[in-house]
Amino acid sequence: MALVVPELSPEGIYLLQKMLALNPSKRLSAEECLDHPYFLQLDDDGMALLLNVNQDLAVVCIKAYSL
């Protein structure tokens, strides 16, 4: 995952891997994701930036997992 999103912090990469786990029992719930320290550290500007980046990231991840 670090190769797909090299600018993401280790904490963010861990969160992303847990969000994209193929096994539903290992995948984080939406509530668990929002409670993760990665999101708690963001201010309003950071959250707005994250939402914009996540749109592009979702496309990248879908392509990566489709291979």
C-alpha positions as CSV (number, residue, x, y, z in Angstrom):
1,M,0.0,0.0,0.0
2,A,2.9,2.3,0.7
3,L,3.8,2.1,-3.0
4,V,0.4,3.1,-4.1
5,V,0.2,6.1,-1.7
6,P,3.8,7.0,-0.7
7,E,2.8,10.3,0.9
8,L,0.6,8.7,3.4
9,S,1.9,8.3,7.0
10,P,2.5,4.8,8.4
11,E,-0.6,5.3,10.6
12,G,-2.7,6.2,7.5
13,I,-1.4,3.2,5.6
14,Y,-2.3,0.9,8.5
15,L,-5.8,2.4,8.5
16,L,-6.2,2.1,4.8
17,Q,-5.1,-1.5,4.8
18,K,-7.7,-2.3,7.6
19,M,-10.4,-0.4,5.6
20,L,-9.7,-2.4,2.5
21,A,-9.3,-5.9,4.1
22,L,-11.0,-8.4,1.9
23,N,-12.2,-10.5,4.9
24,P,-15.1,-8.6,6.4
25,S,-14.3,-9.9,9.9
26,K,-10.9,-8.2,9.7
27,R,-12.2,-4.9,8.1
28,L,-12.8,-1.9,10.3
29,S,-16.3,-0.5,10.7
30,A,-17.0,3.1,9.7
31,E,-17.2,4.0,13.4
32,E,-13.8,2.3,14.1
33,C,-12.3,4.2,11.1
34,L,-13.6,7.6,12.3
35,D,-12.3,6.9,15.8
36,H,-8.8,6.0,14.5
37,P,-6.1,8.5,15.5
38,Y,-5.4,9.3,11.9
39,F,-8.7,11.1,11.6
40,L,-8.6,12.6,15.1
41,Q,-5.4,14.5,14.3
42,L,-6.9,16.4,11.4
43,D,-8.2,19.9,11.6
44,D,-11.0,21.1,9.3
45,D,-8.6,22.0,6.5
46,G,-6.9,18.7,6.8
47,M,-10.2,16.9,6.7
48,A,-11.3,18.8,3.6
49,L,-8.0,18.0,1.9
50,L,-8.4,14.3,2.9
51,L,-11.9,14.1,1.4
52,N,-10.6,15.5,-1.9
53,V,-7.6,13.1,-1.9
54,N,-9.8,10.2,-0.9
55,Q,-11.8,10.5,-4.1
56,D,-8.6,10.0,-6.2
57,L,-7.3,7.4,-3.8
58,A,-10.5,5.4,-4.1
59,V,-10.0,5.1,-7.8
60,V,-6.3,4.1,-7.4
61,C,-7.2,1.4,-4.8
62,I,-10.0,0.0,-6.9
63,K,-7.6,-0.3,-9.9
64,A,-4.9,-1.8,-7.7
65,Y,-7.3,-4.4,-6.2
66,S,-8.8,-5.2,-9.6
67,L,-5.4,-6.5,-10.9
